[in-house]
Amino acid sequence: MMYVILDKVQALGLGFNLHTHITAHGKMILNEKEVLMSNNIQGDTLDERVKNIGGKAMTEQELEQFKIRRNKDGRY
């Protein structure tokens, strides 16, 4: 499973809900299925879609490391 970290304002503009996603410090976390199934995102592959919305794709392990780093920095 892949995850996508995206600017929160951008995610809201694409129709994603603040109350059903993890958000912090101006970012929102989406899963790959949400990104691939969204009619509001252009692209045929996950990588194309992530690039088109200015997000960053991460594995579950990378996401956990990202959250740990953010916690240590006091930013998550």
PDB file of N, CA, C and O in Angstrom:
ATOM      1  N   MET A   1       0.860  -1.181   0.000  1.00  0.00           N
ATOM      2  CA  MET A   1       0.000   0.000   0.000  1.00  0.00           C
ATOM      3  C   MET A   1       0.895   1.229   0.000  1.00  0.00           C
ATOM      4  O   MET A   1       1.851   1.325   0.771  1.00  0.00           O
ATOM      5  N   MET A   2       0.572   2.148  -0.864  1.00  0.00           N
ATOM      6  CA  MET A   2       1.290   3.418  -0.927  1.00  0.00           C
ATOM      7  C   MET A   2       0.405   4.513  -0.331  1.00  0.00           C
ATOM      8  O   MET A   2      -0.821   4.405  -0.305  1.00  0.00           O
ATOM      9  N   TYR A   3       1.050   5.548   0.135  1.00  0.00           N
ATOM     10  CA  TYR A   3       0.363   6.707   0.695  1.00  0.00           C
ATOM     11  C   TYR A   3       0.885   7.952   0.003  1.00  0.00           C
ATOM     12  O   TYR A   3       2.003   7.970  -0.511  1.00  0.00           O
ATOM     13  N   VAL A   4       0.066   8.992  -0.005  1.00  0.00           N
ATOM     14  CA  VAL A   4       0.444  10.243  -0.646  1.00  0.00           C
ATOM     15  C   VAL A   4       0.277  11.364   0.361  1.00  0.00           C
ATOM     16  O   VAL A   4      -0.782  11.515   0.971  1.00  0.00           O
ATOM     17  N   ILE A   5       1.331  12.147   0.530  1.00  0.00           N
ATOM     18  CA  ILE A   5       1.277  13.342   1.373  1.00  0.00           C
ATOM     19  C   ILE A   5       1.112  14.522   0.439  1.00  0.00           C
ATOM     20  O   ILE A   5       1.849  14.690  -0.532  1.00  0.00           O
ATOM     21  N   LEU A   6       0.120  15.333   0.767  1.00  0.00           N
ATOM     22  CA  LEU A   6      -0.290  16.407  -0.132  1.00  0.00           C
ATOM     23  C   LEU A   6      -0.626  17.646   0.677  1.00  0.00           C
ATOM     24  O   LEU A   6      -1.079  17.545   1.818  1.00  0.00           O
ATOM     25  N   ASP A   7      -0.407  18.802   0.098  1.00  0.00           N
ATOM     26  CA  ASP A   7      -0.820  20.056   0.715  1.00  0.00           C
ATOM     27  C   ASP A   7      -2.314  19.988   1.033  1.00  0.00           C
ATOM     28  O   ASP A   7      -3.115  19.601   0.182  1.00  0.00           O
ATOM     29  N   LYS A   8      -2.685  20.362   2.254  1.00  0.00           N
ATOM     30  CA  LYS A   8      -4.069  20.249   2.701  1.00  0.00           C
ATOM     31  C   LYS A   8      -5.034  21.078   1.853  1.00  0.00           C
ATOM     32  O   LYS A   8      -6.130  20.612   1.543  1.00  0.00           O
ATOM     33  N   VAL A   9      -4.656  22.264   1.483  1.00  0.00           N
ATOM     34  CA  VAL A   9      -5.520  23.119   0.661  1.00  0.00           C
ATOM     35  C   VAL A   9      -5.740  22.475  -0.702  1.00  0.00           C
ATOM     36  O   VAL A   9      -6.854  22.476  -1.227  1.00  0.00           O
ATOM     37  N   GLN A  10      -4.675  21.930  -1.267  1.00  0.00           N
ATOM     38  CA  GLN A  10      -4.771  21.229  -2.552  1.00  0.00           C
ATOM     39  C   GLN A  10      -5.719  20.030  -2.421  1.00  0.00           C
ATOM     40  O   GLN A  10      -6.574  19.819  -3.281  1.00  0.00           O
ATOM     41  N   ALA A  11      -5.568  19.254  -1.356  1.00  0.00           N
ATOM     42  CA  ALA A  11      -6.415  18.074  -1.143  1.00  0.00           C
ATOM     43  C   ALA A  11      -7.887  18.462  -0.996  1.00  0.00           C
ATOM     44  O   ALA A  11      -8.767  17.801  -1.546  1.00  0.00           O
ATOM     45  N   LEU A  12      -8.143  19.523  -0.260  1.00  0.00           N
ATOM     46  CA  LEU A  12      -9.525  19.994  -0.112  1.00  0.00           C
ATOM     47  C   LEU A  12     -10.100  20.407  -1.457  1.00  0.00           C
ATOM     48  O   LEU A  12     -11.261  20.118  -1.749  1.00  0.00           O
ATOM     49  N   GLY A  13      -9.307  21.076  -2.274  1.00  0.00           N
ATOM     50  CA  GLY A  13      -9.740  21.491  -3.601  1.00  0.00           C
ATOM     51  C   GLY A  13     -10.043  20.315  -4.518  1.00  0.00           C
ATOM     52  O   GLY A  13     -10.815  20.442  -5.468  1.00  0.00           O
ATOM     53  N   LEU A  14      -9.436  19.175  -4.229  1.00  0.00           N
ATOM     54  CA  LEU A  14      -9.681  17.968  -5.018  1.00  0.00           C
ATOM     55  C   LEU A  14     -10.855  17.158  -4.484  1.00  0.00           C
ATOM     56  O   LEU A  14     -11.216  16.126  -5.050  1.00  0.00           O
ATOM     57  N   GLY A  15     -11.451  17.636  -3.383  1.00  0.00           N
ATOM     58  CA  GLY A  15     -12.646  16.989  -2.847  1.00  0.00           C
ATOM     59  C   GLY A  15     -12.427  16.051  -1.680  1.00  0.00           C
ATOM     60  O   GLY A  15     -13.353  15.343  -1.284  1.00  0.00           O
ATOM     61  N   PHE A  16     -11.215  16.021  -1.107  1.00  0.00           N
ATOM     62  CA  PHE A  16     -10.961  15.150   0.031  1.00  0.00           C
ATOM     63  C   PHE A  16     -11.400  15.850   1.318  1.00  0.00           C
ATOM     64  O   PHE A  16     -11.354  17.077   1.412  1.00  0.00           O
ATOM     65  N   ASN A  17     -11.824  15.067   2.302  1.00  0.00           N
ATOM     66  CA  ASN A  17     -12.455  15.566   3.520  1.00  0.00           C
ATOM     67  C   ASN A  17     -11.457  15.646   4.679  1.00  0.00           C
ATOM     68  O   ASN A  17     -10.722  14.693   4.940  1.00  0.00           O
ATOM     69  N   LEU A  18     -11.439  16.777   5.362  1.00  0.00           N
ATOM     70  CA  LEU A  18     -10.571  16.963   6.530  1.00  0.00           C
ATOM     71  C   LEU A  18     -10.891  15.996   7.656  1.00  0.00           C
ATOM     72  O   LEU A  18      -9.992  15.557   8.374  1.00  0.00           O
ATOM     73  N   HIS A  19     -12.150  15.663   7.816  1.00  0.00           N
ATOM     74  CA  HIS A  19     -12.577  14.867   8.966  1.00  0.00           C
ATOM     75  C   HIS A  19     -12.320  13.375   8.801  1.00  0.00           C
ATOM     76  O   HIS A  19     -12.428  12.625   9.771  1.00  0.00           O
ATOM     77  N   THR A  20     -11.986  12.932   7.607  1.00  0.00           N
ATOM     78  CA  THR A  20     -11.766  11.507   7.381  1.00  0.00           C
ATOM     79  C   THR A  20     -10.316  11.191   7.015  1.00  0.00           C
ATOM     80  O   THR A  20     -10.006  10.071   6.609  1.00  0.00           O
ATOM     81  N   HIS A  21      -9.432  12.175   7.159  1.00  0.00           N
ATOM     82  CA  HIS A  21      -8.018  11.978   6.836  1.00  0.00           C
ATOM     83  C   HIS A  21      -7.138  12.542   7.932  1.00  0.00           C
ATOM     84  O   HIS A  21      -7.531  13.457   8.655  1.00  0.00           O
ATOM     85  N   ILE A  22      -5.944  11.987   8.046  1.00  0.00           N
ATOM     86  CA  ILE A  22      -4.952  12.525   8.974  1.00  0.00           C
ATOM     87  C   ILE A  22      -4.397  13.806   8.362  1.00  0.00           C
ATOM     88  O   ILE A  22      -3.963  13.824   7.210  1.00  0.00           O
ATOM     89  N   THR A  23      -4.418  14.867   9.144  1.00  0.00           N
ATOM     90  CA  THR A  23      -3.872  16.151   8.694  1.00  0.00           C
ATOM     91  C   THR A  23      -3.003  16.735   9.796  1.00  0.00           C
ATOM     92  O   THR A  23      -3.264  16.537  10.982  1.00  0.00           O
ATOM     93  N   ALA A  24      -1.987  17.442   9.396  1.00  0.00           N
ATOM     94  CA  ALA A  24      -1.132  18.160  10.342  1.00  0.00           C
ATOM     95  C   ALA A  24      -0.227  19.091   9.560  1.00  0.00           C
ATOM     96  O   ALA A  24       0.282  18.744   8.494  1.00  0.00           O
ATOM     97  N   HIS A  25      -0.038  20.269  10.106  1.00  0.00           N
ATOM     98  CA  HIS A  25       0.908  21.243   9.557  1.00  0.00           C
ATOM     99  C   HIS A  25       0.736  21.475   8.068  1.00  0.00           C
ATOM    100  O   HIS A  25       1.703  21.510   7.307  1.00  0.00           O
ATOM    101  N   GLY A  26      -0.516  21.630   7.672  1.00  0.00           N
ATOM    102  CA  GLY A  26      -0.795  21.968   6.286  1.00  0.00           C
ATOM    103  C   GLY A  26      -0.722  20.806   5.312  1.00  0.00           C
ATOM    104  O   GLY A  26      -0.767  21.021   4.101  1.00  0.00           O
ATOM    105  N   LYS A  27      -0.610  19.575   5.811  1.00  0.00           N
ATOM    106  CA  LYS A  27      -0.517  18.393   4.957  1.00  0.00           C
ATOM    107  C   LYS A  27      -1.678  17.444   5.240  1.00  0.00           C
ATOM    108  O   LYS A  27      -2.245  17.450   6.333  1.00  0.00           O
ATOM    109  N   MET A  28      -2.028  16.623   4.237  1.00  0.00           N
ATOM    110  CA  MET A  28      -3.032  15.586   4.383  1.00  0.00           C
ATOM    111  C   MET A  28      -2.453  14.294   3.834  1.00  0.00           C
ATOM    112  O   MET A  28      -1.706  14.310   2.856  1.00  0.00           O
ATOM    113  N   ILE A  29      -2.797  13.166   4.464  1.00  0.00           N
ATOM    114  CA  ILE A  29      -2.343  11.861   4.014  1.00  0.00           C
ATOM    115  C   ILE A  29      -3.500  11.143   3.333  1.00  0.00           C
ATOM    116  O   ILE A  29      -4.578  10.992   3.907  1.00  0.00           O
ATOM    117  N   LEU A  30      -3.260  10.704   2.098  1.00  0.00           N
ATOM    118  CA  LEU A  30      -4.236   9.949   1.318  1.00  0.00           C
ATOM    119  C   LEU A  30      -3.656   8.574   1.029  1.00  0.00           C
ATOM    120  O   LEU A  30      -2.437   8.402   1.025  1.00  0.00           O
ATOM    121  N   ASN A  31      -4.525   7.587   0.786  1.00  0.00           N
ATOM    122  CA  ASN A  31      -3.985   6.294   0.365  1.00  0.00           C
ATOM    123  C   ASN A  31      -4.028   6.191  -1.156  1.00  0.00           C
ATOM    124  O   ASN A  31      -4.715   6.965  -1.823  1.00  0.00           O
ATOM    125  N   GLU A  32      -3.291   5.233  -1.691  1.00  0.00           N
ATOM    126  CA  GLU A  32      -3.155   5.132  -3.141  1.00  0.00           C
ATOM    127  C   GLU A  32      -4.487   4.910  -3.848  1.00  0.00           C
ATOM    128  O   GLU A  32      -4.695   5.425  -4.947  1.00  0.00           O
ATOM    129  N   LYS A  33      -5.383   4.158  -3.239  1.00  0.00           N
ATOM    130  CA  LYS A  33      -6.674   3.892  -3.875  1.00  0.00           C
ATOM    131  C   LYS A  33      -7.471   5.180  -4.057  1.00  0.00           C
ATOM    132  O   LYS A  33      -8.094   5.386  -5.098  1.00  0.00           O
ATOM    133  N   GLU A  34      -7.449   6.045  -3.044  1.00  0.00           N
ATOM    134  CA  GLU A  34      -8.168   7.319  -3.153  1.00  0.00           C
ATOM    135  C   GLU A  34      -7.633   8.156  -4.309  1.00  0.00           C
ATOM    136  O   GLU A  34      -8.399   8.768  -5.053  1.00  0.00           O
ATOM    137  N   VAL A  35      -6.314   8.176  -4.450  1.00  0.00           N
ATOM    138  CA  VAL A  35      -5.689   8.969  -5.509  1.00  0.00           C
ATOM    139  C   VAL A  35      -6.004   8.363  -6.876  1.00  0.00           C
ATOM    140  O   VAL A  35      -6.316   9.083  -7.824  1.00  0.00           O
ATOM    141  N   LEU A  36      -5.921   7.039  -6.969  1.00  0.00           N
ATOM    142  CA  LEU A  36      -6.178   6.379  -8.251  1.00  0.00           C
ATOM    143  C   LEU A  36      -7.650   6.431  -8.667  1.00  0.00           C
ATOM    144  O   LEU A  36      -7.953   6.434  -9.860  1.00  0.00           O
ATOM    145  N   MET A  37      -8.557   6.471  -7.705  1.00  0.00           N
ATOM    146  CA  MET A  37      -9.986   6.455  -8.016  1.00  0.00           C
ATOM    147  C   MET A  37     -10.591   7.853  -8.186  1.00  0.00           C
ATOM    148  O   MET A  37     -11.723   7.981  -8.651  1.00  0.00           O
ATOM    149  N   SER A  38      -9.860   8.878  -7.822  1.00  0.00           N
ATOM    150  CA  SER A  38     -10.386  10.238  -7.897  1.00  0.00           C
ATOM    151  C   SER A  38     -10.566  10.700  -9.345  1.00  0.00           C
ATOM    152  O   SER A  38      -9.645  10.618 -10.158  1.00  0.00           O
ATOM    153  N   ASN A  39     -11.751  11.178  -9.642  1.00  0.00           N
ATOM    154  CA  ASN A  39     -12.022  11.749 -10.966  1.00  0.00           C
ATOM    155  C   ASN A  39     -11.428  13.147 -11.110  1.00  0.00           C
ATOM    156  O   ASN A  39     -11.393  13.697 -12.211  1.00  0.00           O
ATOM    157  N   ASN A  40     -10.960  13.723  -9.998  1.00  0.00           N
ATOM    158  CA  ASN A  40     -10.437  15.083 -10.009  1.00  0.00           C
ATOM    159  C   ASN A  40      -8.926  15.149 -10.221  1.00  0.00           C
ATOM    160  O   ASN A  40      -8.347  16.235 -10.234  1.00  0.00           O
ATOM    161  N   ILE A  41      -8.288  13.990 -10.388  1.00  0.00           N
ATOM    162  CA  ILE A  41      -6.839  13.942 -10.566  1.00  0.00           C
ATOM    163  C   ILE A  41      -6.529  13.319 -11.919  1.00  0.00           C
ATOM    164  O   ILE A  41      -7.017  12.236 -12.240  1.00  0.00           O
ATOM    165  N   GLN A  42      -5.720  14.008 -12.707  1.00  0.00           N
ATOM    166  CA  GLN A  42      -5.337  13.534 -14.037  1.00  0.00           C
ATOM    167  C   GLN A  42      -4.153  12.583 -13.953  1.00  0.00           C
ATOM    168  O   GLN A  42      -3.277  12.746 -13.104  1.00  0.00           O
ATOM    169  N   GLY A  43      -4.130  11.582 -14.842  1.00  0.00           N
ATOM    170  CA  GLY A  43      -3.006  10.669 -14.948  1.00  0.00           C
ATOM    171  C   GLY A  43      -3.463   9.229 -14.967  1.00  0.00           C
ATOM    172  O   GLY A  43      -4.521   8.890 -14.438  1.00  0.00           O
ATOM    173  N   ASP A  44      -2.653   8.383 -15.583  1.00  0.00           N
ATOM    174  CA  ASP A  44      -2.986   6.965 -15.712  1.00  0.00           C
ATOM    175  C   ASP A  44      -2.403   6.115 -14.590  1.00  0.00           C
ATOM    176  O   ASP A  44      -2.976   5.084 -14.235  1.00  0.00           O
ATOM    177  N   THR A  45      -1.278   6.530 -14.029  1.00  0.00           N
ATOM    178  CA  THR A  45      -0.616   5.757 -12.981  1.00  0.00           C
ATOM    179  C   THR A  45      -0.575   6.572 -11.690  1.00  0.00           C
ATOM    180  O   THR A  45      -0.817   7.779 -11.690  1.00  0.00           O
ATOM    181  N   LEU A  46      -0.268   5.892 -10.606  1.00  0.00           N
ATOM    182  CA  LEU A  46      -0.137   6.599  -9.333  1.00  0.00           C
ATOM    183  C   LEU A  46       0.948   7.669  -9.435  1.00  0.00           C
ATOM    184  O   LEU A  46       0.747   8.800  -8.992  1.00  0.00           O
ATOM    185  N   ASP A  47       2.086   7.324 -10.009  1.00  0.00           N
ATOM    186  CA  ASP A  47       3.185   8.296 -10.121  1.00  0.00           C
ATOM    187  C   ASP A  47       2.767   9.536 -10.914  1.00  0.00           C
ATOM    188  O   ASP A  47       3.087  10.660 -10.527  1.00  0.00           O
ATOM    189  N   GLU A  48       2.056   9.332 -12.018  1.00  0.00           N
ATOM    190  CA  GLU A  48       1.588  10.482 -12.820  1.00  0.00           C
ATOM    191  C   GLU A  48       0.627  11.347 -12.012  1.00  0.00           C
ATOM    192  O   GLU A  48       0.717  12.575 -12.037  1.00  0.00           O
ATOM    193  N   ARG A  49      -0.277  10.712 -11.307  1.00  0.00           N
ATOM    194  CA  ARG A  49      -1.274  11.457 -10.530  1.00  0.00           C
ATOM    195  C   ARG A  49      -0.614  12.234  -9.391  1.00  0.00           C
ATOM    196  O   ARG A  49      -0.946  13.393  -9.141  1.00  0.00           O
ATOM    197  N   VAL A  50       0.329  11.575  -8.704  1.00  0.00           N
ATOM    198  CA  VAL A  50       1.036  12.245  -7.604  1.00  0.00           C
ATOM    199  C   VAL A  50       1.793  13.454  -8.135  1.00  0.00           C
ATOM    200  O   VAL A  50       1.765  14.525  -7.529  1.00  0.00           O
ATOM    201  N   LYS A  51       2.461  13.284  -9.254  1.00  0.00           N
ATOM    202  CA  LYS A  51       3.202  14.396  -9.865  1.00  0.00           C
ATOM    203  C   LYS A  51       2.252  15.535 -10.229  1.00  0.00           C
ATOM    204  O   LYS A  51       2.571  16.702 -10.006  1.00  0.00           O
ATOM    205  N   ASN A  52       1.094  15.207 -10.785  1.00  0.00           N
ATOM    206  CA  ASN A  52       0.141  16.230 -11.225  1.00  0.00           C
ATOM    207  C   ASN A  52      -0.481  17.029 -10.083  1.00  0.00           C
ATOM    208  O   ASN A  52      -0.951  18.148 -10.293  1.00  0.00           O
ATOM    209  N   ILE A  53      -0.487  16.467  -8.884  1.00  0.00           N
ATOM    210  CA  ILE A  53      -1.053  17.206  -7.748  1.00  0.00           C
ATOM    211  C   ILE A  53       0.033  17.747  -6.816  1.00  0.00           C
ATOM    212  O   ILE A  53      -0.273  18.363  -5.794  1.00  0.00           O
ATOM    213  N   GLY A  54       1.283  17.520  -7.162  1.00  0.00           N
ATOM    214  CA  GLY A  54       2.380  18.044  -6.342  1.00  0.00           C
ATOM    215  C   GLY A  54       2.538  17.338  -5.017  1.00  0.00           C
ATOM    216  O   GLY A  54       2.997  17.930  -4.041  1.00  0.00           O
ATOM    217  N   GLY A  55       2.156  16.069  -4.979  1.00  0.00           N
ATOM    218  CA  GLY A  55       2.278  15.295  -3.746  1.00  0.00           C
ATOM    219  C   GLY A  55       3.561  14.502  -3.695  1.00  0.00           C
ATOM    220  O   GLY A  55       4.424  14.620  -4.564  1.00  0.00           O
ATOM    221  N   LYS A  56       3.671  13.681  -2.648  1.00  0.00           N
ATOM    222  CA  LYS A  56       4.829  12.800  -2.486  1.00  0.00           C
ATOM    223  C   LYS A  56       4.302  11.425  -2.109  1.00  0.00           C
ATOM    224  O   LYS A  56       3.608  11.277  -1.103  1.00  0.00           O
ATOM    225  N   ALA A  57       4.631  10.412  -2.917  1.00  0.00           N
ATOM    226  CA  ALA A  57       4.221   9.041  -2.635  1.00  0.00           C
ATOM    227  C   ALA A  57       5.217   8.393  -1.678  1.00  0.00           C
ATOM    228  O   ALA A  57       6.426   8.599  -1.787  1.00  0.00           O
ATOM    229  N   MET A  58       4.687   7.601  -0.730  1.00  0.00           N
ATOM    230  CA  MET A  58       5.522   6.927   0.259  1.00  0.00           C
ATOM    231  C   MET A  58       4.965   5.541   0.540  1.00  0.00           C
ATOM    232  O   MET A  58       3.757   5.313   0.465  1.00  0.00           O
ATOM    233  N   THR A  59       5.868   4.615   0.867  1.00  0.00           N
ATOM    234  CA  THR A  59       5.436   3.313   1.365  1.00  0.00           C
ATOM    235  C   THR A  59       4.965   3.505   2.809  1.00  0.00           C
ATOM    236  O   THR A  59       5.145   4.572   3.396  1.00  0.00           O
ATOM    237  N   GLU A  60       4.365   2.466   3.364  1.00  0.00           N
ATOM    238  CA  GLU A  60       3.922   2.546   4.757  1.00  0.00           C
ATOM    239  C   GLU A  60       5.105   2.784   5.696  1.00  0.00           C
ATOM    240  O   GLU A  60       4.995   3.549   6.655  1.00  0.00           O
ATOM    241  N   GLN A  61       6.229   2.133   5.423  1.00  0.00           N
ATOM    242  CA  GLN A  61       7.426   2.312   6.254  1.00  0.00           C
ATOM    243  C   GLN A  61       7.967   3.742   6.139  1.00  0.00           C
ATOM    244  O   GLN A  61       8.348   4.346   7.142  1.00  0.00           O
ATOM    245  N   GLU A  62       7.999   4.274   4.932  1.00  0.00           N
ATOM    246  CA  GLU A  62       8.455   5.656   4.746  1.00  0.00           C
ATOM    247  C   GLU A  62       7.526   6.636   5.453  1.00  0.00           C
ATOM    248  O   GLU A  62       7.981   7.622   6.032  1.00  0.00           O
ATOM    249  N   LEU A  63       6.230   6.363   5.405  1.00  0.00           N
ATOM    250  CA  LEU A  63       5.267   7.229   6.081  1.00  0.00           C
ATOM    251  C   LEU A  63       5.492   7.209   7.586  1.00  0.00           C
ATOM    252  O   LEU A  63       5.447   8.255   8.233  1.00  0.00           O
ATOM    253  N   GLU A  64       5.733   6.031   8.147  1.00  0.00           N
ATOM    254  CA  GLU A  64       5.990   5.940   9.586  1.00  0.00           C
ATOM    255  C   GLU A  64       7.251   6.707   9.963  1.00  0.00           C
ATOM    256  O   GLU A  64       7.270   7.392  10.985  1.00  0.00           O
ATOM    257  N   GLN A  65       8.299   6.604   9.161  1.00  0.00           N
ATOM    258  CA  GLN A  65       9.529   7.360   9.422  1.00  0.00           C
ATOM    259  C   GLN A  65       9.276   8.859   9.313  1.00  0.00           C
ATOM    260  O   GLN A  65       9.800   9.639  10.108  1.00  0.00           O
ATOM    261  N   PHE A  66       8.486   9.255   8.346  1.00  0.00           N
ATOM    262  CA  PHE A  66       8.117  10.661   8.184  1.00  0.00           C
ATOM    263  C   PHE A  66       7.400  11.165   9.434  1.00  0.00           C
ATOM    264  O   PHE A  66       7.698  12.252   9.928  1.00  0.00           O
ATOM    265  N   LYS A  67       6.457  10.376   9.944  1.00  0.00           N
ATOM    266  CA  LYS A  67       5.703  10.787  11.138  1.00  0.00           C
ATOM    267  C   LYS A  67       6.616  10.861  12.358  1.00  0.00           C
ATOM    268  O   LYS A  67       6.474  11.763  13.183  1.00  0.00           O
ATOM    269  N   ILE A  68       7.556   9.916  12.479  1.00  0.00           N
ATOM    270  CA  ILE A  68       8.497   9.936  13.601  1.00  0.00           C
ATOM    271  C   ILE A  68       9.372  11.186  13.539  1.00  0.00           C
ATOM    272  O   ILE A  68       9.568  11.864  14.547  1.00  0.00           O
ATOM    273  N   ARG A  69       9.897  11.485  12.351  1.00  0.00           N
ATOM    274  CA  ARG A  69      10.731  12.694  12.198  1.00  0.00           C
ATOM    275  C   ARG A  69       9.932  13.943  12.535  1.00  0.00           C
ATOM    276  O   ARG A  69      10.433  14.838  13.216  1.00  0.00           O
ATOM    277  N   ARG A  70       8.696  14.007  12.065  1.00  0.00           N
ATOM    278  CA  ARG A  70       7.857  15.178  12.342  1.00  0.00           C
ATOM    279  C   ARG A  70       7.606  15.308  13.844  1.00  0.00           C
ATOM    280  O   ARG A  70       7.624  16.418  14.377  1.00  0.00           O
ATOM    281  N   ASN A  71       7.371  14.188  14.532  1.00  0.00           N
ATOM    282  CA  ASN A  71       7.156  14.227  15.977  1.00  0.00           C
ATOM    283  C   ASN A  71       8.392  14.726  16.709  1.00  0.00           C
ATOM    284  O   ASN A  71       8.285  15.531  17.635  1.00  0.00           O
ATOM    285  N   LYS A  72       9.567  14.251  16.299  1.00  0.00           N
ATOM    286  CA  LYS A  72      10.800  14.668  16.955  1.00  0.00           C
ATOM    287  C   LYS A  72      11.064  16.148  16.762  1.00  0.00           C
ATOM    288  O   LYS A  72      11.605  16.820  17.641  1.00  0.00           O
ATOM    289  N   ASP A  73      10.674  16.647  15.598  1.00  0.00           N
ATOM    290  CA  ASP A  73      10.852  18.067  15.311  1.00  0.00           C
ATOM    291  C   ASP A  73       9.750  18.932  15.920  1.00  0.00           C
ATOM    292  O   ASP A  73       9.805  20.159  15.851  1.00  0.00           O
ATOM    293  N   GLY A  74       8.749  18.280  16.515  1.00  0.00           N
ATOM    294  CA  GLY A  74       7.638  19.009  17.091  1.00  0.00           C
ATOM    295  C   GLY A  74       6.718  19.604  16.043  1.00  0.00           C
ATOM    296  O   GLY A  74       6.015  20.577  16.316  1.00  0.00           O
ATOM    297  N   ARG A  75       6.713  19.033  14.852  1.00  0.00           N
ATOM    298  CA  ARG A  75       5.929  19.611  13.772  1.00  0.00           C
ATOM    299  C   ARG A  75       4.776  18.724  13.341  1.00  0.00           C
ATOM    300  O   ARG A  75       4.102  19.058  12.366  1.00  0.00           O
ATOM    301  N   TYR A  76       4.510  17.604  14.017  1.00  0.00           N
ATOM    302  CA  TYR A  76       3.438  16.723  13.570  1.00  0.00           C
ATOM    303  C   TYR A  76       2.487  16.422  14.680  1.00  0.00           C
ATOM    304  O   TYR A  76       1.518  15.690  14.481  1.00  0.00           O
TER     305      TYR A  76
END
